[in-house]
Amino acid sequence: MARFAVLIVAVVLAILTAAPIPGVTAKKYTVGENKFWNPNINYTIWAQGKHFYLGDWLYFVFDRNQHNILEVNKTDYEGCISDHPIRNWTRGAGRDIVTLNQTKHYYLLDGKGGCYGGMKLAVKVEKLPPPPKSAPVKSIGSVSMVTGFAQFMIPVSLFAFPTMWDLISRMW
């Protein structure tokens, strides 16, 4: 019975130690949502209220024979000029991704005439905001609960997996 209790404690500690810490993940935006990348859609309105952060990506769905996705400067964006793009994001499938991997303004348009029908999108990419401040940790005496837990868990986590493996192998 004692072995079983030790095994349970080891398994619980291993799970707690290996539990993933929730993090911020990149967000995928389907441009135009269910209307996709097509003429006569106001992409400025579509982008309103959305925050684009470093690592997010824009997913464009369109007819590859009629449209494309070009990144241009602000002046060319405003005038629907596609003669000298900064980058052509089109890969030919009509299901293309623009990875927002720099903090800057991205000016995207359709260089096959669709820009004049509204097929242009400007987004400002920002760094992720800092995580919200957590509530203060209650302390017990001079050592906080979190510090005490961390002081306990770090040494335990170093030995939890080998101990658990040793216990399991002995039981078989």
VOPAGU-2260 file (C-alpha; in pm, 1 decimal, decimal comma):
REM VOPAGU-2260
SITE   aa  ch    i         X         Y         Z
SITE  MET   A    0       0,0       0,0       0,0
SITE  ALA   A    1     286,9     237,7      78,6
SITE  ARG   A    2     430,6     181,5    -268,8
SITE  PHE   A    3      98,7     268,5    -422,5
SITE  ALA   A    4      77,1     594,6    -223,8
SITE  VAL   A    5     432,4     689,0    -323,0
SITE  LEU   A    6     350,0     611,7    -685,2
SITE  ILE   A    7      41,0     832,6    -675,6
SITE  VAL   A    8     238,1    1119,0    -521,2
SITE  ALA   A    9     510,9    1080,4    -782,7
SITE  VAL   A   10     258,5    1079,3   -1068,3
SITE  VAL   A   11      78,1    1385,8    -934,1
SITE  LEU   A   12     405,5    1573,2    -891,4
SITE  ALA   A   13     516,4    1475,1   -1240,4
SITE  ILE   A   14     190,7    1600,8   -1389,2
SITE  LEU   A   15     212,7    1928,0   -1197,5
SITE  THR   A   16     571,1    1975,2   -1305,1
SITE  ALA   A   17     503,0    1896,6   -1669,6
SITE  ALA   A   18     175,9    2089,6   -1695,0
SITE  PRO   A   19     194,7    2339,6   -1978,7
SITE  ILE   A   20     193,9    2705,1   -1888,4
SITE  PRO   A   21     -72,0    2888,6   -2085,4
SITE  GLY   A   22      81,1    3128,1   -2333,7
SITE  VAL   A   23     -24,2    3371,3   -2597,4
SITE  THR   A   24     -53,6    3222,7   -2941,4
SITE  ALA   A   25     -62,6    3386,3   -3279,8
SITE  LYS   A   26    -404,5    3455,6   -3420,1
SITE  LYS   A   27    -522,1    3370,4   -3770,4
SITE  TYR   A   28    -746,9    3621,9   -3940,2
SITE  THR   A   29    -940,7    3513,5   -4247,0
SITE  VAL   A   30    -948,3    3836,7   -4443,8
SITE  GLY   A   31   -1307,7    3934,4   -4513,4
SITE  GLU   A   32   -1425,0    3640,0   -4302,6
SITE  ASN   A   33   -1684,5    3444,9   -4504,2
SITE  LYS   A   34   -1672,8    3697,8   -4793,8
SITE  PHE   A   35   -1297,2    3642,4   -4835,4
SITE  TRP   A   36   -1076,0    3856,6   -5065,5
SITE  ASN   A   37   -1322,2    3989,4   -5322,1
SITE  PRO   A   38   -1426,2    4322,7   -5476,8
SITE  ASN   A   39   -1690,9    4549,0   -5323,4
SITE  ILE   A   40   -1598,5    4470,9   -4962,6
SITE  ASN   A   41   -1477,7    4744,7   -4731,0
SITE  TYR   A   42   -1170,1    4590,7   -4569,5
SITE  THR   A   43   -1114,4    4904,6   -4362,9
SITE  ILE   A   44   -1441,2    4832,1   -4183,2
SITE  TRP   A   45   -1347,6    4462,8   -4158,7
SITE  ALA   A   46   -1019,9    4553,4   -3983,0
SITE  GLN   A   47   -1179,1    4802,7   -3741,5
SITE  GLY   A   48   -1164,3    4692,7   -3380,6
SITE  LYS   A   49    -909,6    4420,9   -3452,1
SITE  HIS   A   50    -564,7    4434,6   -3298,5
SITE  PHE   A   51    -289,1    4280,9   -3505,5
SITE  TYR   A   52      13,3    4162,5   -3312,0
SITE  LEU   A   53     356,6    4037,0   -3401,0
SITE  GLY   A   54     325,5    3672,4   -3507,8
SITE  ASP   A   55     -38,1    3691,4   -3620,9
SITE  TRP   A   56    -118,7    3604,2   -3978,1
SITE  LEU   A   57    -366,4    3701,1   -4244,7
SITE  TYR   A   58    -528,5    3423,0   -4446,1
SITE  PHE   A   59    -648,8    3527,1   -4791,1
SITE  VAL   A   60    -892,5    3318,2   -4996,1
SITE  PHE   A   61    -950,5    3429,6   -5356,4
SITE  ASP   A   62    -971,3    3327,4   -5721,2
SITE  ARG   A   63    -605,6    3291,1   -5814,3
SITE  ASN   A   64    -674,3    3367,3   -6180,5
SITE  GLN   A   65    -831,8    3705,0   -6104,4
SITE  HIS   A   66    -659,9    3841,6   -5791,5
SITE  ASN   A   67    -334,1    3855,9   -5599,5
SITE  ILE   A   68    -188,4    4003,7   -5280,5
SITE  LEU   A   69      81,9    4266,1   -5307,7
SITE  GLU   A   70     246,0    4461,6   -5028,7
SITE  VAL   A   71     310,8    4822,1   -5128,0
SITE  ASN   A   72     407,0    5148,9   -4959,1
SITE  LYS   A   73     145,6    5389,4   -4822,7
SITE  THR   A   74     147,1    5618,8   -5128,6
SITE  ASP   A   75      94,9    5328,5   -5369,7
SITE  TYR   A   76    -172,4    5186,3   -5140,6
SITE  GLU   A   77    -366,7    5511,5   -5144,6
SITE  GLY   A   78    -341,2    5536,7   -5526,0
SITE  CYS   A   79    -392,0    5163,7   -5600,8
SITE  ILE   A   80     -53,1    5151,5   -5772,7
SITE  SER   A   81      92,6    4802,0   -5799,1
SITE  ASP   A   82     382,6    4860,8   -6040,2
SITE  HIS   A   83     662,9    4821,5   -5784,1
SITE  PRO   A   84     545,5    4616,5   -5487,4
SITE  ILE   A   85     756,5    4567,7   -5176,1
SITE  ARG   A   86     655,1    4202,3   -5178,8
SITE  ASN   A   87     425,3    3968,4   -5366,4
SITE  TRP   A   88     255,5    3744,2   -5108,3
SITE  THR   A   89      73,3    3542,4   -5375,1
SITE  ARG   A   90     187,8    3183,6   -5405,5
SITE  GLY   A   91     -54,7    3082,3   -5677,8
SITE  ALA   A   92    -302,8    2869,0   -5489,2
SITE  GLY   A   93    -559,0    3134,4   -5398,8
SITE  ARG   A   94    -514,2    3035,3   -5034,4
SITE  ASP   A   95    -227,0    3255,1   -4926,5
SITE  ILE   A   96     -88,7    3371,3   -4594,4
SITE  VAL   A   97      69,1    3700,0   -4496,2
SITE  THR   A   98     274,0    3647,0   -4183,5
SITE  LEU   A   99     282,9    3959,4   -3970,5
SITE  ASN   A  100     640,0    3917,8   -3854,8
SITE  GLN   A  101     741,1    4284,2   -3821,4
SITE  THR   A  102     599,2    4566,7   -3614,9
SITE  LYS   A  103     498,3    4809,6   -3889,0
SITE  HIS   A  104     211,6    4913,4   -4112,2
SITE  TYR   A  105     132,3    4658,0   -4381,7
SITE  TYR   A  106     -32,2    4798,9   -4694,4
SITE  LEU   A  107    -181,7    4518,2   -4902,1
SITE  LEU   A  108    -377,4    4536,7   -5223,8
SITE  ASP   A  109    -492,5    4338,4   -5523,7
SITE  GLY   A  110    -261,9    4427,2   -5811,6
SITE  LYS   A  111    -487,3    4289,0   -6083,8
SITE  GLY   A  112    -737,3    4576,4   -6073,3
SITE  GLY   A  113    -934,7    4468,2   -5768,6
SITE  CYS   A  114    -788,2    4752,3   -5563,4
SITE  TYR   A  115   -1019,0    4993,3   -5745,7
SITE  GLY   A  116   -1310,5    4777,6   -5628,6
SITE  GLY   A  117   -1197,7    4804,4   -5265,5
SITE  MET   A  118    -955,4    4512,0   -5245,2
SITE  LYS   A  119    -698,9    4678,0   -5023,2
SITE  LEU   A  120    -616,3    4635,8   -4658,0
SITE  ALA   A  121    -396,1    4835,2   -4421,7
SITE  VAL   A  122    -303,2    4689,2   -4083,5
SITE  LYS   A  123     -77,2    4814,9   -3808,8
SITE  VAL   A  124     117,7    4537,6   -3637,0
SITE  GLU   A  125     218,3    4595,4   -3276,2
SITE  LYS   A  126     414,8    4411,0   -3013,0
SITE  LEU   A  127     209,9    4200,9   -2776,3
SITE  PRO   A  128      95,6    4397,6   -2473,6
SITE  PRO   A  129     246,8    4292,9   -2142,8
SITE  PRO   A  130      45,3    4036,3   -1949,4
SITE  PRO   A  131    -189,0    4175,6   -1685,8
SITE  LYS   A  132     -46,5    4214,3   -1338,4
SITE  SER   A  133    -145,1    3927,7   -1114,9
SITE  ALA   A  134    -304,7    3977,0    -777,7
SITE  PRO   A  135     -62,8    4000,4    -488,3
SITE  VAL   A  136      24,8    3668,6    -331,0
SITE  LYS   A  137     -71,0    3622,6      30,4
SITE  SER   A  138     223,9    3545,7     248,2
SITE  ILE   A  139     263,6    3313,2     538,9
SITE  GLY   A  140     519,6    3457,9     773,1
SITE  SER   A  141     816,6    3586,3     579,0
SITE  VAL   A  142     792,0    3338,0     289,7
SITE  SER   A  143     517,0    3374,3      31,5
SITE  MET   A  144     309,6    3075,0     -70,5
SITE  VAL   A  145     437,5    3095,8    -429,0
SITE  THR   A  146     800,7    3112,7    -321,9
SITE  GLY   A  147     750,4    2823,3     -84,3
SITE  PHE   A  148     578,9    2621,2    -355,5
SITE  ALA   A  149     855,5    2700,7    -607,2
SITE  GLN   A  150    1125,4    2613,5    -354,4
SITE  PHE   A  151     952,6    2280,2    -302,9
SITE  MET   A  152     865,6    2209,4    -667,7
SITE  ILE   A  153    1203,0    2278,6    -829,4
SITE  PRO   A  154    1392,1    2015,3    -628,9
SITE  VAL   A  155    1097,9    1776,8    -651,4
SITE  SER   A  156    1065,8    1822,6   -1028,1
SITE  LEU   A  157    1431,3    1729,8   -1072,9
SITE  PHE   A  158    1365,4    1393,1    -913,4
SITE  ALA   A  159     998,2    1330,2    -993,7
SITE  PHE   A  160    1043,3    1164,9   -1331,3
SITE  PRO   A  161    1332,9     934,2   -1239,3
SITE  THR   A  162    1162,6     842,2    -911,3
SITE  MET   A  163     835,2     769,3   -1083,0
SITE  TRP   A  164    1009,0     557,3   -1347,1
SITE  ASP   A  165    1201,1     369,4   -1078,1
SITE  LEU   A  166     882,8     298,5    -882,6
SITE  ILE   A  167     695,3     178,5   -1189,7
SITE  SER   A  168     981,1     -46,1   -1300,0
SITE  ARG   A  169    1003,4    -202,5    -952,3
SITE  MET   A  170     632,2    -279,3    -949,8
SITE  TRP   A  171     659,3    -482,3   -1269,1
